[in-house]
Structures are given as C-alpha cells and as structure tokens.
C-alpha cells in the first residue's frame, strides 16, 4: 500500500515527537512544506486533522515571519477527570471521524476498556445513526457526551450542581 503525502507528513511528525525528550516539537510551516515539496496548506491540513486534542495533541501556532507550529503530546491520565474534560469541550456536533478519534484515544490510554470502546463505536456509527446531516452529528455529540458522563459517574465522579 502506498502512502500519500499527508500520511508521510503525519509519520514524520510523530517520529520526531517520539524522539523529543520534552514531548514537544516546534516547526516552521514553510520549512515542512519545502521538505515535503507541498503547499503550506497541506501542512495545515495534516496538523488540524491528525494532531487535534481528540488525537492527544495540543497545537499552538504563530503566523508571520518567524512564525512556528508547536505540537505537544498530552496524556489524559487516569481516573474520570479526562472524561470530564472531554465532555466539557464537546461541541453540539461531532462527526464520525472526530468521535472515533476520541474513542480511540480513550481506549489507547486505557480510560475505556476494549468492550466499552466497541460499544461506543457501534452506537456512534453512521449506519446506526441513519439520519441526514447535521442531525446525525448533533445526535452523535449528545450520545458521546452522555456515554462519557455515564462512565464518569460510574467512576465515582460527582456532577456539578
């Protein structure tokens, strides 16, 4: 299977992140675009779709001369606090790709069991949520928020009054 440019850029960034003792890298968009012989907007695309908070990364950027992109990998930690954070940051709509990224991250960081993750994936599938957009994404966001809230409560968390 051949990899496309976006996959190659993603792998490159993940490799240098793994090698970074601080868990953070700082790059220049134009230098990356030159390295991969692509337009800077492709670098933006890779970073925004594959290095989001849902995937376990925080991205900061500064535009203009001397601008940079800083990518930092963040771990959720254990217990129910990661679930609280995700529920509080969910918007009113959630695409299947975004929802699956959240589930994959929670599974990878062992906040969700394999079974919990499988149940969530089944419930948020576009095949199950057989509605037109944007209703499907709105329902998916509510389902994910409610499932994570239920997990949070089962972990011993308290709801805010």
N, C-alpha and C positions, 0 to 999 in steps of 0.2 A: 504494500500500500504506500503510495507516495504521499508525502506531507505537503500541505500548502504553506504559503509564506506565513500566514497567521500562526499555524501550528509550530513552525520553526522558531518564530519570534517568541512565542509563549515558552517553548522548551529552553531557549537561550536565557530568557529572563529568570525562569525557575532554577536553572542550573547556577547562575551567578548568585541568586538569592541563597541557595543552599550553601554556597561557598563563603558567604558573608558571615563573619563572626557575630555581627550585630543584628543579623536578621533583617537588614535594611540595605537597599541599594539606591543610588542616586545617579540618574542618567540624563543625557540630553536627547530630546526627541529627534533633532536633526542628525545627530551622530548615529543614532539607531537606524534612522531611515536610510542614511548613506551606507551603513554597514550591510543592511539587507536589501539595498537597491529598490526601495519602495517609497511611496509618498508618506509624509508625516501623518496624514490622516489614518493610514493603516496601522501605524504605531498606536494612535489614539484608540482605534477600534479594538485592537488586541488588549490594551490595558483596561478599557472600560468594560469589555465583555468577559475577560478571563481573570482579572485581578480586582474584582469588586469585594466588598465586605462579605457578601454571600459566599464567596470562594475563600475567605480567610485572609484578605489583604486590605490594607489601608493605603490609599494612593493620595499623594499631595502633589500639586504641580504649580509651577510659576512660569508664566509665559513671558515672552520677550527675550531680549539679549541677555545671555547669562541665565536664561530660564532652565528649569530642570523638572524631572519627574522623579519623585521619591516613592518607592514601593517598600512597604513593610509588611511582613507576615505577622499575623496576630493569632494567638491561640485562644480558644474560648475558655479553657479551664474546665473545671469540673463542677458538678452540682447544678442547681437550677438557674443561677444568675445568667448564663448565656441565653437561656430560653427567654428570660425576662427582657434582655437586651434586644433580641431578635423580634419579639412580639411588639415592643415599643417602637421599633424602626420600620416595621412593615407598613407599606402604603395601602391604599384602597384597592390596588390592582396588583396581581402577581402573575407573570407569565409562567408557563410550564417550565421553561428553561431556568428561570430565577428560582422557582420553588424547588426544582430538583437540585439546584446548586446548594440551597440551604440544607436540604435533607442530606445530601452527600457530605457536606461539611460536618453536620452534626453526627453523622454516622462515623466519619473518618476520625473525629475527635472523641468518639465513644460517649457522646451525650445521648445518642439514640442507640438502641440495640438494633441488630440486623432485622429483627421482626418488626419493631416499631417503624423503622425506615421503610421496609417493604409495604407495610400497611399505609403509610403516608403516601408513598409513590402511587399505590393503587388508587387511593382516594382523590389525588390531585390530577390524575391523567385526563388528557383532553378527550379520550374515548369515553370516560365515565362522566365527565362534566360536559355533556352533549348540549352545549348552549352556544349561541352566537357571541362573538366578541362585542363589547367589552364585558358582558355579563359573566362569561366564563372566568375571566381573570379576576373580576370582583369576587365571585364565589370562591375561587381558589384562595385568594388572600384571606377571606374570612375563615375558610376551612383550616388553613395552615395556622392562623393566629389562634383559633380555638383548640386545635390539636396540641400546639405548643403550650398553651395556657393549661390544658388538662394535664400534660406532662409535668409542668411547673408545679401545679397543685399536688400532684401525686408524689413529687419530690420533697414536699413539706414546705413549699413556699407559701407566702401569705399574699392575699390580694390587697391592693390599696383601696382605702375607703374613699 
